[in-house]
Amino acid sequence: MTGTGHDAYAEIVVEHLGKSFQRAVPAVNDIGLTVTSDSAIGIVGESGSGKSTLVRMMCGLLSPSTGTVSYNGLGLHQMLSTRGGRRDFRREVQYVAQDTTSSFDPRRTLRDAVRLPAMRLLGMEGVAADARVDETLRSLELDPSLADRYPSEVSGGQRQRFSIARALVVKPRILLCDEVVSALDVSVQGAILNMLRSYCETEHCGLVFVSHGLPATAFIARDMLVMNNGVVIEQGTTDEIVERPRDPYTIELLDAYRGIESVDELAVAAAS
């Protein structure tokens, strides 16, 4: 197990990963992927393409039907079977979901929610824990005074930033974001995308960004996977996929942004 220092290297390796529910077509089928603390990977596809199922298996929220997920050479199933392994993994790999309404306890303040991982995973208490919370909130351009409010007392965009802060307070090596901007206004999306990209570059935190929106994905990811019906149909650098798509499905996704011919133009569309 690597340490949790700022320069620690981390690696998630997915091999032949599959997941079947009660339906004929597998939700995810035979996917391979490597994510490191240097990665910025986008996973794009329409709803039902399997991208959220994939990322939930990568962080241990779902068990695969076939294949394996490992973290720094250790099988994820094995790691999560012990209290120490779960603590180590959760400290270094964090997941942020789309639904912020149900992910916060409405009876507890946002400060309580963000402080809890620092206490449980880092052993911080009192002043040290609150200082880490305030530091994290400022890095996400949030006023720490907002943390004393309840989830219902802030906007959807602010609540999503608090959700991200709850993940980043432990300074993870890899961050998995599942549709974190898709339910937000375009202007709010741009602000959060800018903040996420800046944070991950500054803190050397690997990023997996799941979205059905190509502009957002192109803005934040250096590499991209396109998924359809549970399989990866195209994989490469973001520039390659946006400017020279090969698969008809990818071309169809890009047709929604007809007239935009480069990654830079998509980035402007996402961040403006």
Sine and cosine of phi, psi and omega as CSV:
sin_phi,cos_phi,sin_psi,cos_psi,sin_omega,cos_omega
0.00,0.00,0.77,-0.63,0.05,-1.00
-0.97,0.26,0.28,-0.96,0.05,-1.00
-0.97,0.24,0.02,-1.00,-0.03,-1.00
-0.96,-0.29,0.31,0.95,0.02,-1.00
-0.93,0.37,0.22,-0.98,-0.09,-1.00
-0.85,0.53,-0.57,0.82,-0.06,-1.00
-1.00,-0.10,0.14,0.99,-0.03,-1.00
-0.89,0.46,0.64,-0.77,0.01,-1.00
-0.99,-0.11,0.63,-0.77,0.00,-1.00
-0.70,-0.72,0.47,-0.88,-0.04,-1.00
-0.49,-0.87,0.83,-0.56,0.17,-0.99
-0.97,-0.25,0.81,-0.59,0.03,-1.00
-0.88,-0.47,0.83,-0.56,0.03,-1.00
-0.95,-0.31,0.80,-0.60,-0.02,-1.00
-0.76,-0.65,0.84,-0.54,0.07,-1.00
0.77,0.64,0.67,0.74,-0.13,-0.99
-0.98,0.22,0.71,-0.70,0.04,-1.00
-0.59,-0.81,0.46,-0.89,0.06,-1.00
-0.58,-0.81,0.80,-0.60,0.04,-1.00
-0.87,-0.50,0.74,-0.68,0.14,-0.99
-0.96,-0.28,-0.38,-0.93,-0.03,-1.00
-1.00,0.06,0.91,0.41,0.07,-1.00
-0.40,-0.91,0.26,-0.96,-0.13,-0.99
-0.93,0.37,-0.67,0.74,-0.07,-1.00
-1.00,-0.04,0.80,-0.60,0.04,-1.00
-0.86,0.51,0.60,-0.80,0.04,-1.00
-0.93,0.37,-0.57,0.82,0.06,-1.00
-0.66,-0.75,0.68,-0.74,-0.11,-0.99
-0.65,-0.76,0.93,-0.37,0.19,-0.98
0.82,0.57,0.86,0.51,-0.03,-1.00
-0.96,-0.27,0.69,-0.73,0.11,-0.99
-0.86,-0.50,0.66,-0.75,-0.07,-1.00
-0.29,-0.96,0.62,-0.78,0.12,-0.99
-0.85,-0.53,0.79,-0.62,0.02,-1.00
-0.85,-0.52,0.76,-0.65,0.02,-1.00
-0.84,-0.54,0.08,-1.00,0.04,-1.00
-0.95,0.32,-0.03,1.00,0.10,-0.99
-0.97,-0.25,-0.02,1.00,-0.13,-0.99
-0.99,0.14,0.44,-0.90,0.24,-0.97
-0.62,-0.78,1.00,0.01,-0.17,-0.99
-0.92,-0.38,0.75,-0.66,0.11,-0.99
-0.97,-0.25,0.66,-0.75,0.10,-0.99
-0.88,-0.47,0.90,-0.43,-0.14,-0.99
-0.84,-0.54,0.51,-0.86,0.01,-1.00
0.22,-0.98,0.28,-0.96,0.01,-1.00
-0.94,0.34,0.23,-0.97,0.08,-1.00
-0.84,0.54,0.70,-0.71,-0.02,-1.00
1.00,0.03,0.06,1.00,-0.03,-1.00
-0.98,0.20,-0.24,0.97,0.04,-1.00
0.97,-0.25,-0.01,1.00,-0.11,-0.99
-0.92,0.39,-0.65,0.76,0.02,-1.00
-0.94,0.35,-0.61,0.79,0.06,-1.00
-0.88,0.48,-0.66,0.75,0.02,-1.00
-0.87,0.50,-0.77,0.64,-0.09,-1.00
-0.94,0.34,-0.50,0.87,0.05,-1.00
-0.94,0.34,-0.51,0.86,0.12,-0.99
-0.95,0.31,-0.56,0.83,-0.01,-1.00
-0.91,0.42,-0.45,0.89,0.00,-1.00
-0.96,-0.27,0.14,0.99,0.11,-0.99
1.00,0.08,0.13,0.99,0.03,-1.00
-0.98,0.19,-0.38,0.93,0.11,-0.99
-0.79,-0.62,0.57,-0.82,0.08,-1.00
-1.00,-0.04,0.71,-0.70,0.01,-1.00
-0.94,0.34,0.49,-0.87,0.13,-0.99
-0.99,0.15,-0.57,0.82,0.04,-1.00
-0.63,-0.78,0.36,-0.93,0.05,-1.00
0.99,0.16,-0.08,-1.00,-0.10,-1.00
-0.66,-0.75,0.42,-0.91,0.20,-0.98
-0.83,-0.56,0.76,-0.65,0.06,-1.00
-0.79,-0.61,0.44,-0.90,0.04,-1.00
-0.79,-0.61,0.88,-0.48,-0.05,-1.00
0.77,0.64,0.66,0.75,0.08,-1.00
1.00,0.06,-0.10,1.00,0.02,-1.00
-0.96,-0.27,0.68,-0.74,0.05,-1.00
-0.87,0.49,0.73,-0.68,-0.05,-1.00
-0.90,0.44,-0.62,0.78,0.03,-1.00
-0.86,0.51,-0.67,0.74,0.02,-1.00
-0.91,0.41,-0.69,0.73,0.00,-1.00
-0.88,0.48,-0.70,0.71,-0.09,-1.00
-0.97,0.23,-0.08,1.00,0.00,-1.00
-0.99,0.14,-0.17,0.98,0.02,-1.00
-0.84,-0.54,0.45,-0.89,-0.02,-1.00
-0.89,0.46,-0.68,0.73,0.01,-1.00
-0.91,0.42,-0.64,0.77,0.02,-1.00
-0.91,0.41,-0.67,0.75,0.04,-1.00
-0.88,0.47,-0.68,0.73,0.00,-1.00
-0.89,0.46,-0.72,0.69,-0.01,-1.00
-0.88,0.48,-0.70,0.71,-0.04,-1.00
-0.92,0.39,-0.72,0.70,-0.03,-1.00
-0.91,0.41,-0.48,0.88,0.03,-1.00
-0.94,0.34,-0.52,0.86,-0.11,-0.99
-0.96,-0.27,-0.32,0.95,0.02,-1.00
-0.78,-0.63,0.86,-0.50,-0.02,-1.00
-0.86,-0.51,0.52,-0.85,-0.06,-1.00
-0.85,-0.53,0.70,-0.72,0.06,-1.00
-0.85,-0.53,0.83,-0.55,-0.04,-1.00
-1.00,-0.08,0.22,-0.98,0.00,-1.00
-0.95,0.31,-0.67,0.74,-0.15,-0.99
-0.99,0.14,0.99,-0.15,0.01,-1.00
-1.00,0.08,-0.30,0.95,-0.04,-1.00
-0.92,0.40,-0.72,0.69,-0.06,-1.00
-1.00,0.04,-0.20,0.98,-0.07,-1.00
-1.00,0.07,-0.13,0.99,0.06,-1.00
-0.93,-0.37,0.62,-0.78,0.11,-0.99
-0.97,0.25,0.90,-0.44,-0.07,-1.00
-0.90,0.43,-0.26,0.97,-0.04,-1.00
-1.00,-0.03,-0.08,1.00,-0.04,-1.00
-0.87,-0.49,0.52,-0.85,-0.01,-1.00
-0.94,0.34,0.30,-0.96,0.04,-1.00
-0.91,0.42,-0.52,0.85,0.07,-1.00
-0.89,0.46,-0.68,0.74,0.04,-1.00
-0.84,0.54,-0.67,0.74,-0.06,-1.00
-0.92,0.40,-0.68,0.74,-0.04,-1.00
-0.97,0.25,-0.54,0.84,-0.04,-1.00
-0.95,0.31,-0.50,0.86,-0.12,-0.99
-0.84,0.55,-0.74,0.67,0.04,-1.00
-0.88,0.47,-0.59,0.81,0.03,-1.00
-0.89,0.45,-0.58,0.81,0.00,-1.00
-0.96,0.27,-0.73,0.68,-0.11,-0.99
-0.97,0.23,-0.61,0.79,-0.12,-0.99
-0.99,-0.12,-0.44,0.90,-0.02,-1.00
-0.93,-0.36,-0.15,0.99,0.00,-1.00
0.96,0.29,0.32,0.95,0.01,-1.00
-0.98,0.19,0.48,-0.87,0.04,-1.00
-0.62,-0.78,0.32,-0.95,0.17,-0.98
0.77,0.64,-0.79,-0.61,-0.09,-1.00
-0.87,0.49,-0.65,0.76,-0.03,-1.00
-0.89,0.45,-0.68,0.73,0.01,-1.00
-0.91,0.42,-0.69,0.72,0.01,-1.00
-0.91,0.41,-0.59,0.80,0.04,-1.00
-0.90,0.44,-0.65,0.76,0.04,-1.00
-0.91,0.42,-0.64,0.77,0.04,-1.00
-0.87,0.49,-0.75,0.66,-0.03,-1.00
-0.89,0.45,-0.65,0.76,0.03,-1.00
-0.87,0.49,-0.69,0.72,-0.01,-1.00
-0.92,0.39,-0.68,0.73,0.00,-1.00
-0.89,0.46,-0.67,0.75,0.01,-1.00
-0.91,0.41,-0.57,0.82,0.02,-1.00
-0.91,0.41,-0.37,0.93,0.03,-1.00
-0.98,-0.21,0.24,0.97,0.03,-1.00
0.87,0.50,0.65,0.76,0.09,-1.00
-0.92,-0.38,0.69,-0.72,0.08,-1.00
-0.95,0.30,0.86,-0.51,-0.01,-1.00
-0.82,0.57,-0.41,0.91,0.01,-1.00
-0.91,0.42,-0.40,0.92,0.04,-1.00
-0.92,0.40,-0.38,0.93,-0.07,-1.00
-0.92,0.40,-0.31,0.95,0.01,-1.00
-1.00,0.09,0.03,1.00,0.06,-1.00
-1.00,0.00,0.19,-0.98,0.06,-1.00
-1.00,-0.08,0.35,-0.94,-0.07,-1.00
-0.80,0.60,-0.59,0.81,-0.03,-1.00
-0.96,0.29,-0.16,0.99,-0.10,-1.00
-0.99,-0.14,0.09,1.00,0.05,-1.00
-0.83,-0.56,0.26,-0.96,-0.01,-1.00
-0.96,0.29,0.22,-0.98,0.02,-1.00
-0.88,0.47,-0.63,0.77,0.03,-1.00
-0.91,0.41,-0.65,0.76,0.05,-1.00
-0.92,0.40,-0.63,0.77,0.01,-1.00
-0.91,0.42,-0.60,0.80,0.04,-1.00
-0.92,0.39,-0.61,0.79,0.06,-1.00
-0.91,0.42,-0.61,0.79,0.07,-1.00
-0.91,0.41,-0.58,0.82,0.07,-1.00
-0.89,0.45,-0.66,0.75,0.05,-1.00
-0.92,0.38,-0.64,0.77,0.02,-1.00
-0.87,0.49,-0.62,0.78,0.02,-1.00
-0.87,0.49,-0.55,0.84,0.05,-1.00
-0.98,0.20,-0.62,0.78,-0.12,-0.99
-0.99,0.11,-0.22,0.98,-0.06,-1.00
-0.88,0.47,-0.41,0.91,0.02,-1.00
-1.00,-0.04,0.07,1.00,-0.01,-1.00
0.80,0.59,0.89,0.46,-0.04,-1.00
-0.92,0.38,0.33,-0.94,0.08,-1.00
-1.00,0.07,-0.45,0.89,0.03,-1.00
-0.68,-0.73,0.71,-0.71,0.01,-1.00
-0.88,-0.48,0.80,-0.60,0.02,-1.00
-0.95,-0.33,0.90,-0.44,-0.06,-1.00
-0.92,-0.39,0.87,-0.49,-0.09,-1.00
-0.95,-0.32,0.99,-0.15,0.04,-1.00
0.81,0.59,0.73,0.69,-0.13,-0.99
-0.98,0.22,-0.22,0.97,0.01,-1.00
-0.87,-0.49,-0.06,1.00,-0.18,-0.98
-0.92,0.39,-0.43,0.90,-0.03,-1.00
-1.00,-0.09,0.11,0.99,-0.10,-0.99
-0.97,-0.24,0.37,-0.93,0.09,-1.00
-0.87,0.50,0.45,-0.89,-0.08,-1.00
-0.85,0.52,-0.67,0.74,-0.02,-1.00
-0.91,0.42,-0.61,0.79,0.03,-1.00
-0.94,0.33,-0.62,0.78,0.06,-1.00
-0.82,0.57,-0.74,0.68,-0.03,-1.00
-0.86,0.51,-0.68,0.74,-0.01,-1.00
-0.90,0.44,-0.68,0.74,-0.02,-1.00
-0.95,0.33,-0.62,0.79,0.06,-1.00
-0.88,0.47,-0.70,0.71,0.04,-1.00
-0.87,0.49,-0.69,0.73,-0.02,-1.00
-0.90,0.43,-0.70,0.71,-0.02,-1.00
-0.89,0.45,-0.71,0.70,-0.02,-1.00
-0.90,0.43,-0.68,0.74,0.01,-1.00
-0.89,0.45,-0.69,0.72,-0.02,-1.00
-0.89,0.46,-0.76,0.65,-0.08,-1.00
-0.91,0.41,-0.57,0.82,0.04,-1.00
-0.94,0.33,-0.66,0.75,-0.04,-1.00
-0.94,0.35,-0.67,0.75,-0.09,-1.00
-1.00,-0.05,0.02,1.00,-0.02,-1.00
0.82,0.58,0.77,0.64,-0.01,-1.00
-0.96,-0.29,0.82,-0.57,0.06,-1.00
-0.91,0.41,0.54,-0.84,-0.08,-1.00
-0.74,-0.68,0.73,-0.68,0.24,-0.97
-0.89,-0.46,0.86,-0.51,-0.11,-0.99
-0.89,-0.46,0.94,-0.35,-0.02,-1.00
-0.99,-0.12,0.78,-0.63,-0.02,-1.00
-0.32,-0.95,0.46,-0.89,0.17,-0.99
-1.00,-0.06,-0.03,1.00,-0.02,-1.00
-0.99,-0.15,0.87,-0.49,0.00,-1.00
-0.92,0.39,-0.65,0.76,0.01,-1.00
-0.85,0.52,-0.72,0.69,0.00,-1.00
-0.88,0.48,-0.67,0.74,-0.03,-1.00
-0.92,0.39,-0.69,0.73,-0.01,-1.00
-0.91,0.42,-0.54,0.84,-0.02,-1.00
-0.93,0.37,-0.60,0.80,-0.20,-0.98
-0.97,-0.26,-0.29,0.96,-0.14,-0.99
-0.92,-0.38,0.67,-0.74,0.10,-0.99
-1.00,0.09,-0.47,0.88,0.02,-1.00
-0.80,-0.60,0.41,-0.91,-0.12,-0.99
-0.59,-0.81,0.60,-0.80,0.19,-0.98
-0.89,-0.45,0.70,-0.72,0.11,-0.99
-0.95,-0.31,0.82,-0.58,-0.04,-1.00
-0.91,-0.41,0.56,-0.83,0.09,-1.00
-0.46,-0.89,0.77,-0.64,0.01,-1.00
0.79,0.61,0.64,0.77,0.13,-0.99
1.00,0.10,0.00,1.00,-0.01,-1.00
-0.82,-0.57,0.40,-0.92,0.11,-0.99
-1.00,0.09,0.89,-0.45,-0.05,-1.00
-0.99,-0.16,-0.28,0.96,0.03,-1.00
-0.40,-0.92,0.64,-0.77,-0.07,-1.00
-0.49,-0.87,0.71,-0.71,0.01,-1.00
0.16,-0.99,-0.26,-0.97,0.07,-1.00
-0.94,0.34,0.41,-0.91,0.02,-1.00
-0.87,0.49,-0.65,0.76,0.02,-1.00
-0.85,0.52,-0.72,0.70,-0.03,-1.00
-0.88,0.48,-0.72,0.70,-0.11,-0.99
-0.95,0.31,-0.64,0.77,-0.02,-1.00
-0.96,0.29,-0.66,0.75,-0.12,-0.99
-1.00,-0.05,-0.39,0.92,0.00,-1.00
-0.66,-0.75,0.87,0.49,0.00,-1.00
-0.91,0.41,0.60,-0.80,-0.03,-1.00
-0.96,-0.29,-0.60,0.80,-0.10,-0.99
-1.00,0.06,0.64,-0.77,0.01,-1.00
-0.83,0.55,-0.56,0.83,0.01,-1.00
-0.91,0.42,-0.68,0.73,0.04,-1.00
-0.89,0.45,-0.67,0.74,0.03,-1.00
-0.88,0.48,-0.63,0.78,0.03,-1.00
-0.90,0.43,-0.67,0.75,0.05,-1.00
-0.88,0.48,-0.66,0.75,-0.03,-1.00
-0.95,0.32,-0.42,0.91,0.00,-1.00
-0.88,0.48,-0.40,0.92,0.04,-1.00
-0.91,0.41,-0.30,0.95,-0.01,-1.00
-0.86,-0.50,0.68,0.73,-0.02,-1.00
-0.83,0.56,0.70,-0.71,-0.04,-1.00
0.99,-0.16,-0.31,0.95,0.09,-1.00
-0.99,-0.10,0.89,-0.46,-0.17,-0.99
-0.91,-0.42,-0.05,1.00,-0.04,-1.00
-0.65,-0.76,0.29,-0.96,0.06,-1.00
-0.88,0.47,-0.63,0.77,-0.01,-1.00
-0.87,0.49,-0.65,0.76,0.01,-1.00
-0.93,0.36,-0.61,0.79,0.09,-1.00
-0.90,0.44,-0.64,0.77,-0.01,-1.00
-0.88,0.47,-0.66,0.75,0.04,-1.00
-0.89,0.45,-0.66,0.75,0.01,-1.00
-0.88,0.47,-0.59,0.81,-0.04,-1.00
-0.97,0.24,-0.64,0.77,-0.18,-0.98
-1.00,-0.08,-0.15,0.99,-0.05,-1.00
-1.00,0.02,0.00,0.00,0.00,0.00
